[in-house]
Amino acid sequence: MYNYCRRVVENFVIVPLVVIALAISKLLKAVFSILIYVLDYAFPILLQLMRIPLLAARLLGDGIELFLEGVVQCLPSSTGDVMAITKMHFVVALSPFENPKSS
């Protein structure tokens, strides 16, 4: 009789814990499935919204580069230094697959 009562008490503890765990599991699955659908629609929209600031940053960077190149050209230096700077600029601009000696 004592073992039977002990099993009943254990079931009073275990069964609600299992029910709570199953409820949390189903709730998390529902939340994640909703989140997946929301992100499926939001990601392309956010991608398009980020295109404008990234384009502005690129244009700003190009403008700063053009300005600095103009400043460097106005600085007094010998012809050899200017050629070295120009070659350095073009070597950096080449892709790793291009051979600078062949062009």
TAFEN-V675957 format. One record per residue. N is the residue number from 1. RES is the residue in three letters. PHI is phi in degrees with one decimal (NA if undefined). Layout:
<<N:RES:PHI> <N:RES:PHI>>
This chain:
<<1:MET:NA> <2:TYR:-64.7> <3:ASN:-64.8> <4:TYR:-64.5> <5:CYS:-65.0> <6:ARG:-66.2> <7:ARG:-64.1> <8:VAL:-64.6> <9:VAL:-65.7> <10:GLU:-62.2> <11:ASN:-65.8> <12:PHE:-65.5> <13:VAL:-89.7> <14:ILE:-73.6> <15:VAL:-60.2> <16:PRO:-63.4> <17:LEU:-63.7> <18:VAL:-66.3> <19:VAL:-63.9> <20:ILE:-64.7> <21:ALA:-63.3> <22:LEU:-64.9> <23:ALA:-64.5> <24:ILE:-64.5> <25:SER:-61.8> <26:LYS:-66.3> <27:LEU:-65.1> <28:LEU:-65.1> <29:LYS:-62.8> <30:ALA:-65.6> <31:VAL:-63.2> <32:PHE:-67.0> <33:SER:-67.1> <34:ILE:-65.0> <35:LEU:-62.2> <36:ILE:-63.6> <37:TYR:-64.9> <38:VAL:-64.0> <39:LEU:-68.0> <40:ASP:-61.1> <41:TYR:-87.1> <42:ALA:-78.2> <43:PHE:-60.8> <44:PRO:-63.6> <45:ILE:-66.3> <46:LEU:-65.5> <47:LEU:-62.8> <48:GLN:-68.0> <49:LEU:-68.3> <50:MET:-78.5> <51:ARG:-64.8> <52:ILE:-67.5> <53:PRO:-63.4> <54:LEU:-67.5> <55:LEU:-65.0> <56:ALA:-63.4> <57:ALA:-65.1> <58:ARG:-64.9> <59:LEU:-64.5> <60:LEU:-63.7> <61:GLY:-63.3> <62:ASP:-64.6> <63:GLY:-65.5> <64:ILE:-65.0> <65:GLU:-63.1> <66:LEU:-62.9> <67:PHE:-62.9> <68:LEU:-66.8> <69:GLU:-63.4> <70:GLY:-64.7> <71:VAL:-64.8> <72:VAL:-64.9> <73:GLN:-68.3> <74:CYS:-79.4> <75:LEU:-71.9> <76:PRO:-73.8> <77:SER:-159.3> <78:SER:-77.8> <79:THR:-64.5> <80:GLY:-64.3> <81:ASP:-65.6> <82:VAL:-63.8> <83:MET:-65.3> <84:ALA:-65.3> <85:ILE:-65.0> <86:THR:-63.9> <87:LYS:-64.6> <88:MET:-62.5> <89:HIS:-62.9> <90:PHE:-73.8> <91:VAL:-67.4> <92:VAL:-66.8> <93:ALA:-75.0> <94:LEU:-71.7> <95:SER:-77.4> <96:PRO:-66.6> <97:PHE:-91.1> <98:GLU:-87.4> <99:ASN:-100.8> <100:PRO:-66.9> <101:LYS:-77.3> <102:SER:-80.1> <103:SER:-92.1>>
